[in-house]
Amino acid sequence: MVSGTLRRKMKGWGVNFESNMRRRKKELLIQTEQTDDKANNRDLTQDEWRQRYNMENELEEIYAAEEIYAAEEGGRNGC
């Protein structure tokens, strides 16, 4: 019984984590696009470039996590 409860809680945690990651990815993509639009119209400050690179790095981490998650799900589903 304890393992069933734990499994349900872990599944719920996973769903929340995935949802938060999708939301953050969407925010980062919008912010990155806005920053790129600014860069097309004027020179960005050092701080703006630093923020842009940080957003890009965070997106890369999200993409890597998505790949790992997809590979794990494929393994569980026999793909």
C-alpha positions as CSV (number, residue, x, y, z in Angstrom):
1,M,0.0,0.0,0.0
2,V,2.8,2.4,0.8
3,S,4.5,1.8,-2.5
4,G,1.2,2.6,-4.4
5,T,0.9,5.9,-2.5
6,L,4.5,6.8,-3.2
7,R,4.1,5.9,-6.9
8,R,1.0,8.2,-7.2
9,K,2.8,11.0,-5.5
10,M,5.9,10.6,-7.7
11,K,3.7,10.5,-10.8
12,G,2.0,13.7,-9.7
13,W,5.4,15.3,-9.0
14,G,6.5,14.3,-12.5
15,V,3.4,15.8,-14.1
16,N,3.9,19.1,-12.2
17,F,7.6,19.1,-13.0
18,E,6.9,18.6,-16.7
19,S,4.2,21.3,-16.7
20,N,6.5,23.8,-15.1
21,M,9.3,22.9,-17.5
22,R,7.0,23.5,-20.5
23,R,5.8,26.8,-19.0
24,R,9.4,28.0,-18.4
25,K,10.5,26.9,-21.9
26,K,7.7,29.0,-23.4
27,E,8.6,32.0,-21.3
28,L,12.3,31.7,-22.3
29,L,11.4,31.4,-26.0
30,I,9.3,34.5,-25.8
31,Q,12.0,36.5,-23.9
32,T,14.7,35.3,-26.3
33,E,12.7,36.4,-29.3
34,Q,12.0,39.8,-27.7
35,T,15.7,40.2,-27.0
36,D,16.6,39.2,-30.5
37,D,14.1,41.8,-31.8
38,K,15.9,44.5,-29.7
39,A,19.2,43.3,-31.0
40,N,18.0,43.8,-34.6
41,N,17.1,47.4,-33.8
42,R,19.9,48.6,-31.5
43,D,23.0,47.4,-29.8
44,L,22.4,45.4,-26.6
45,T,24.1,46.2,-23.4
46,Q,26.6,43.8,-21.8
47,D,23.9,42.9,-19.2
48,E,21.3,42.2,-22.0
49,W,23.7,39.9,-23.8
50,R,24.5,38.1,-20.5
51,Q,20.8,37.6,-19.9
52,R,20.4,36.4,-23.5
53,Y,23.1,33.9,-23.1
54,N,21.7,32.7,-19.8
55,M,18.3,32.2,-21.3
56,E,19.9,30.2,-24.2
57,N,21.8,28.0,-21.7
58,E,18.6,27.4,-19.7
59,L,16.8,26.4,-22.9
60,E,19.6,24.0,-23.8
61,E,19.2,22.4,-20.3
62,I,15.5,22.1,-20.9
63,Y,15.9,20.5,-24.3
64,A,18.4,18.0,-22.8
65,A,16.0,17.1,-20.0
66,E,13.2,16.6,-22.6
67,E,15.4,14.3,-24.6
68,I,16.3,12.2,-21.5
69,Y,12.6,12.1,-20.5
70,A,11.6,11.0,-23.9
71,A,14.2,8.3,-24.0
72,E,13.1,7.0,-20.6
73,E,9.5,7.0,-21.6
74,G,10.3,5.2,-24.8
75,G,12.2,2.6,-22.8
76,R,9.2,2.1,-20.5
77,N,6.8,1.8,-23.4
78,G,8.9,-0.8,-25.2
79,C,9.8,1.5,-28.1
